[in-house]
C-alpha cells in the first residue's frame, strides 16, 4: 500500500462546441496507491465523471495523461473495470451471462470452462446474488442489478475499480446495504477503487481519501481529505464518533461554503434589485 | 391487443358481467358491424356500376366465383390423378405382357389454377424477400456502425429507394435474359426476373431501419463493450443485434409488405406466373365472370398480405429477447 499505482498528471480536457472549445477540466494531479479507496466528490457538472472516464480510457485527455503501473492509459480495457451509474447490464442476458461475457473476455484463454463457471458463481456469491443468477435484469430490483454490475466488474480482476455513482439511483436502505457489502469485498480483495459520489456520508464511510473538486468550467481538485478512521468501519458506531463527524463537516464546508453552487435567495434578490436601480439611473 | 387474447382473458374470470359483455362487444361485435356495413355498401354500390363486362360483382357474385375457382382447382386435381392412374395402368399392362418393354412416364401438363398461382406467388415473394433480407441486414449493420459507410451509401440508397418496380422490370428482364443462359434451367427465367425485381424494391426499408437501430444503441452498452474490448464479431453478436431487433423487424415488415405489392405488379406486367398473371389473364379474358374472379383475387391478395405480416410478427416475438414487449 505504498508505491504509486495510478497517477494522473496535469490532466485537462476541452470539448469543442459551436462557440469554441469548452475547457471542462484543468490541471488535475492525483497519485493513488495500490489498494486505496478514493472518492471524488463535488457538485453536479463539475467534471467528476469526466475524470473517471479519462481514467477508464473512454475519453482522451487533451492535456496531461494517466499512467497505471507505469503504462500510459490510451483506451478502455478490462484492467480498469467500470461500474456504471445505471448498471448497464445487457438486458437480453441473465445475471450469470452478463458476468460470463466479461469473464470469457478476460480469462477465456487461461481458465477452463469449469474454472470459469466457478469464478462466475464465486463473484455472484460475493455480491449475494447466487439465488437470482439466472434471472434477466428486468426481473430483478435496482439494487440487485447494481450488485450484478459490481460482480461483473470484480470478475475481471481489475487493477483499478472505477465506480460512477454506483449507488446514486438506489433508495437509502439498499444503498446502505450495498455500501456495507462493498466495504467487506474491498477489505477482502484489496482492490484499488475510485468512486464518484454525491453523498457526503458515503464518501467519509468508504474512503481512505476524499478528493473534493471545484466547480467547472476549468474544474480541478480543490482539496484532498485523508480519512484516518480504523477499518472495519461500522456506520452505527461512527455516527457518534467525533473524528467522523469532523471529516463529515469539513467535506460539507468545502461543498457548501467554499464551492457554493447556489446563491442564497436573499443575495440573489439583492443583486436583481441593484440591477433594476442601475437601469433606472441609466434611464 | 389481439382480440383473441382479450376474449380469453375475459373468459378466465368466473362471472360474466357487464364489463365482460362490453369487452366482447369491443373485440368482436364492433369489427363485425364494420364488416357488415362494408358488405352492404359494396352490395348497393356494385348495382350502380355497369361495365362492358356486365354489372360490377357484389359480395354474392364474388362468393359464387370463389366456389367456382375452388371446384376448378379440385377438378384439375382429379384430372391429374386420373392421368397418372391411366399412365400407371397402361405401363403395368405393358410390363405384364413383356417385362422388357420400354415404358414411358410423362408429366401431366397441368393448367395452373387460382390456387397454383397463389403458391407460385408465395414461393417467389419469399425467395425475393429472403434474398433482400440477407443483403439488407448485414449492409444495414455496417451502415449503422460506421459513419463513413453511411456517408458513402446514403446517396445511393436515397436515389434507388423510391424507384417503382415497373421501372426496374424492363432492365431486370433484359439483364436476366442476357446473364441467365443455360440449356437446362433449374428455375424459369420469369421466376428469376420476378425475384430480382422484388429484391431490388424491398431491400431499402430493412436496410434503413436496421441502420437506424444499430446507430441508436445505448451509449452505456457501447461503453461496456469498449471496456471489455469486445471484438467486432462479439460486439455485433452480443450488443448490436439484440438491441436493434425491434427496428430491424419494423423494416422487415415494411419490406415484406412492399415485396408482396411489387410482386403482383411485376407478375402482371411481365406475364410471370402468379396471382398477378391470374388477374391480367382474367382481365384479358373478358367473360362475364372475370370481374368476380378478379375481386376474389384482390381479396386473396389482401388476406395473404395480412397473414404474411402476422407471420413476421410471430417470428419477431419469438426472436426478440424482450418477451414482455407488445408487438403490433
Interface residues (C-beta under 8 A of the other chain):
Chain A: X56 X57 X58 X75 X76 X77 X78 X80 X81 X82 X84 X86 X88 X90 X91 X92 X93 X101 X102 X105 X106 X138 X156
Chain B: X218 X220 X221 X223 X224 X226 X227 X228 X229 X230 X234 X238 X239 X242 X321 X322 X324
